[in-house]
């Protein structure tokens, strides 16, 4: 299998708990929290592991919380390379209001990176990239890391690996504006795509037009846009495809996007064509929404649902 390296510069210890009702000004007595290692790239590696694959997670860890996160990674048998991040590793909190099913997600920013640490991280990543591997940059960038980090990363990798980026905010806007010839796969969700497009993308064809336009402009060789409960659209130089989501009862949407990326990248690493990998990704995301909080997916669910995630050309 093609080696996979995931990158998480802004990891978190994810805490998830339930409460009867969220009200202001009161002490809200939550259930015992579930604790998981978190952050986009870490969740991608967790999904790959759940689905029977292997990856190496490059993770920036700091302080006592960073040491605790490392223990959580070991407990889940995630192979990782630790890099010294600044300050303390952050925490995040997901609270589910049991009376309504609403989820409230509180995400802390993480410690500020200095330019010297960014350069040192790039050097370490450069050494960790195996020729012919897949590199996945997923999740938010910590404060201090420049918005053009994906561009710099692509230049450092220098075509030695397939580069997959799933980010948001200013880094995504910069990619969409300037393009990145070395970027192989770019994924985003529907709200991010609509923000870039400046309009609603109401149908699959509109979403496919938007993704294909990014490919034509050289933003990435392949662009994937998630359409929530509908499924995902993918465009590349060969054409445009859509895979519909499986019909499931949604328990939590947390981690569905990262699970999609993990399942998609694992399928590519195993030799599946991109269209088939799209179905694997959508099945993984469908399985992820069936589980609570940061549990991600169950392998048996993802494999069972794959037949429902039919791929068609648009």
VENFENRA-V130757 format. One record per residue. N is the residue number from 1. SS is DSSP state (2 for helix, 1 for strand, 0 for the rest). OMEGA is omega in degrees with one decimal (NA if undefined). NEAR is the number of other C-alpha atoms within 10 Angstrom. Layout:
N|SS|OMEGA|NEAR + N|SS|OMEGA|NEAR
This chain:
1|0|176.9|12 + 2|0|178.5|18 + 3|0|179.8|19 + 4|1|175.0|25 + 5|1|175.6|27 + 6|1|-176.5|25 + 7|1|176.9|26 + 8|1|178.4|26 + 9|0|-177.1|28 + 10|0|-177.3|26 + 11|0|179.3|30 + 12|1|164.5|28 + 13|1|-176.7|21 + 14|1|175.0|22 + 15|1|180.0|21 + 16|1|-178.4|24 + 17|1|178.1|19 + 18|1|173.3|22 + 19|1|-176.9|14 + 20|0|-177.1|16 + 21|0|178.4|17 + 22|0|-178.6|20 + 23|0|-179.3|8 + 24|0|171.4|7 + 25|0|-178.4|6 + 26|0|168.5|7 + 27|0|-176.8|8 + 28|0|-176.6|13 + 29|0|-176.9|12 + 30|0|172.9|15 + 31|0|175.4|13 + 32|0|-174.8|10 + 33|0|168.4|14 + 34|1|-174.6|16 + 35|1|-179.5|16 + 36|1|169.5|20 + 37|1|-174.8|24 + 38|1|-171.9|26 + 39|0|-171.1|25 + 40|2|-177.5|28 + 41|2|177.3|30 + 42|2|179.0|30 + 43|2|175.1|29 + 44|2|178.3|35 + 45|2|177.2|32 + 46|2|179.1|28 + 47|2|178.1|31 + 48|2|179.2|27 + 49|2|179.1|20 + 50|2|-176.2|20 + 51|0|173.6|21 + 52|0|-179.7|10 + 53|0|180.0|19 + 54|0|174.8|21 + 55|0|170.9|24 + 56|1|179.9|19 + 57|1|171.9|25 + 58|1|-170.0|25 + 59|1|174.3|25 + 60|1|-175.4|20 + 61|1|179.5|27 + 62|0|171.9|22 + 63|2|-178.5|15 + 64|2|178.6|12 + 65|2|175.3|17 + 66|2|176.9|25 + 67|2|178.2|15 + 68|2|178.5|16 + 69|2|177.3|26 + 70|2|177.7|19 + 71|2|178.7|13 + 72|2|177.1|17 + 73|2|178.7|20 + 74|2|-179.5|13 + 75|2|178.7|11 + 76|0|177.2|13 + 77|0|175.4|12 + 78|0|176.3|19 + 79|1|-176.5|17 + 80|1|172.4|19 + 81|1|-177.0|18 + 82|1|175.2|16 + 83|1|-176.4|18 + 84|1|175.2|15 + 85|0|-178.6|24 + 86|0|172.5|16 + 87|0|178.9|16 + 88|0|169.8|16 + 89|0|-175.1|25 + 90|1|172.0|23 + 91|1|172.8|21 + 92|1|-175.1|18 + 93|1|172.5|20 + 94|1|179.6|20 + 95|1|177.6|23 + 96|1|177.1|24 + 97|1|-171.5|17 + 98|0|-179.2|13 + 99|0|-178.3|11 + 100|0|-173.4|10 + 101|0|179.1|14 + 102|0|176.6|13 + 103|1|177.7|19 + 104|1|-174.2|13 + 105|1|-177.9|13 + 106|1|-173.7|13 + 107|1|176.6|13 + 108|0|-170.5|12 + 109|0|-172.8|16 + 110|0|-177.8|22 + 111|0|-177.7|17 + 112|0|177.4|14 + 113|0|171.8|18 + 114|0|-179.2|12 + 115|2|-179.1|12 + 116|2|179.8|9 + 117|2|176.4|17 + 118|2|178.8|17 + 119|2|179.7|13 + 120|2|177.7|13 + 121|2|178.1|19 + 122|2|177.5|17 + 123|2|-179.9|13 + 124|2|178.1|15 + 125|2|178.9|21 + 126|2|179.5|15 + 127|2|-176.6|10 + 128|2|-176.2|14 + 129|0|176.0|18 + 130|0|177.2|17 + 131|0|178.8|13 + 132|0|-177.7|13 + 133|1|173.0|17 + 134|1|179.6|23 + 135|1|-176.0|28 + 136|1|173.0|27 + 137|1|-173.9|23 + 138|1|176.8|26 + 139|0|-177.6|24 + 140|0|173.0|19 + 141|0|-179.4|25 + 142|0|176.7|17 + 143|0|179.3|14 + 144|0|176.0|13 + 145|0|-173.5|18 + 146|0|-178.4|16 + 147|0|-179.1|17 + 148|0|179.7|15 + 149|2|177.6|14 + 150|2|178.8|23 + 151|2|179.3|19 + 152|2|178.6|14 + 153|2|179.7|18 + 154|2|179.2|21 + 155|2|-179.8|14 + 156|2|179.4|15 + 157|2|172.0|20 + 158|0|177.2|12 + 159|0|179.6|14 + 160|0|-176.0|16 + 161|1|171.9|22 + 162|1|-177.3|19 + 163|1|178.8|22 + 164|1|-179.5|24 + 165|1|173.6|23 + 166|1|-177.0|22 + 167|0|-175.2|22 + 168|0|175.5|19 + 169|2|-177.0|13 + 170|2|177.7|13 + 171|2|178.0|20 + 172|2|179.5|22 + 173|2|179.7|18 + 174|2|177.0|17 + 175|2|-177.3|23 + 176|2|-178.2|20 + 177|2|-171.9|13 + 178|2|-176.2|13 + 179|0|-179.8|18 + 180|0|-176.6|19 + 181|0|-178.4|15 + 182|0|-177.7|21 + 183|0|-177.6|24 + 184|0|-175.3|20 + 185|1|175.2|22 + 186|1|177.9|25 + 187|1|176.0|27 + 188|1|176.3|20 + 189|0|-172.5|17 + 190|2|-179.9|20 + 191|2|177.0|16 + 192|2|178.7|18 + 193|2|179.3|25 + 194|2|175.8|15 + 195|2|178.0|13 + 196|2|-178.1|15 + 197|2|-177.5|14 + 198|0|-179.8|9 + 199|0|174.6|10 + 200|0|174.7|13 + 201|0|-166.1|19 + 202|0|-177.1|11 + 203|0|179.9|11 + 204|2|-178.9|18 + 205|2|177.8|15 + 206|2|178.5|12 + 207|2|178.7|26 + 208|2|176.8|24 + 209|2|-179.8|17 + 210|2|-179.7|21 + 211|2|-179.8|27 + 212|2|178.9|25 + 213|2|176.8|15 + 214|2|177.4|22 + 215|2|-178.3|22 + 216|2|179.6|15 + 217|0|178.5|15 + 218|0|177.6|18 + 219|0|176.5|25 + 220|0|179.1|28 + 221|0|177.4|20 + 222|1|177.4|25 + 223|1|178.4|26 + 224|1|176.9|27 + 225|1|176.0|24 + 226|1|178.5|24 + 227|0|177.1|23 + 228|2|-176.3|17 + 229|2|-178.9|17 + 230|2|-176.7|16 + 231|1|-178.8|24 + 232|1|177.7|30 + 233|1|176.6|31 + 234|1|176.9|26 + 235|1|170.4|30 + 236|1|-176.1|21 + 237|0|-177.4|10 + 238|0|-177.6|7 + 239|1|-175.6|12 + 240|1|-176.8|21 + 241|1|175.0|21 + 242|1|172.4|29 + 243|1|-177.9|26 + 244|1|177.2|22 + 245|0|176.0|26 + 246|0|178.7|23 + 247|0|-178.0|13 + 248|0|173.2|12 + 249|0|-175.8|11 + 250|0|175.9|14 + 251|0|178.0|14 + 252|0|178.3|20 + 253|0|-177.7|20 + 254|0|176.6|20 + 255|0|-177.8|24 + 256|2|179.4|28 + 257|2|178.0|29 + 258|2|177.8|28 + 259|2|174.8|32 + 260|2|-177.1|31 + 261|2|179.4|31 + 262|2|-179.5|31 + 263|2|-179.6|31 + 264|2|-178.5|26 + 265|2|178.3|27 + 266|2|179.5|30 + 267|2|176.3|23 + 268|2|-179.1|19 + 269|2|178.7|18 + 270|0|175.2|13 + 271|0|178.0|13 + 272|0|175.0|15 + 273|0|-176.1|11 + 274|2|-179.2|18 + 275|2|177.5|19 + 276|2|177.9|18 + 277|2|177.2|23 + 278|2|177.8|31 + 279|2|177.0|28 + 280|2|-179.6|30 + 281|2|-179.3|30 + 282|2|176.4|36 + 283|2|177.5|31 + 284|2|178.2|35 + 285|2|177.6|35 + 286|2|178.1|33 + 287|2|-176.7|30 + 288|2|-177.6|31 + 289|0|177.5|25 + 290|0|-174.8|20 + 291|0|-176.7|20 + 292|0|168.6|19 + 293|0|-172.6|25 + 294|0|-178.9|23 + 295|0|-173.9|21 + 296|0|-172.9|28 + 297|0|169.8|26 + 298|0|-174.5|16 + 299|2|-177.6|17 + 300|2|177.4|11 + 301|2|-179.2|15 + 302|2|-179.6|23 + 303|2|-179.3|14 + 304|2|-174.9|12 + 305|2|-174.5|22 + 306|2|-179.5|20 + 307|2|179.5|13 + 308|2|-175.7|16 + 309|0|-174.8|24 + 310|0|179.2|18 + 311|1|177.2|21 + 312|1|176.2|12 + 313|1|178.9|12 + 314|0|NA|14
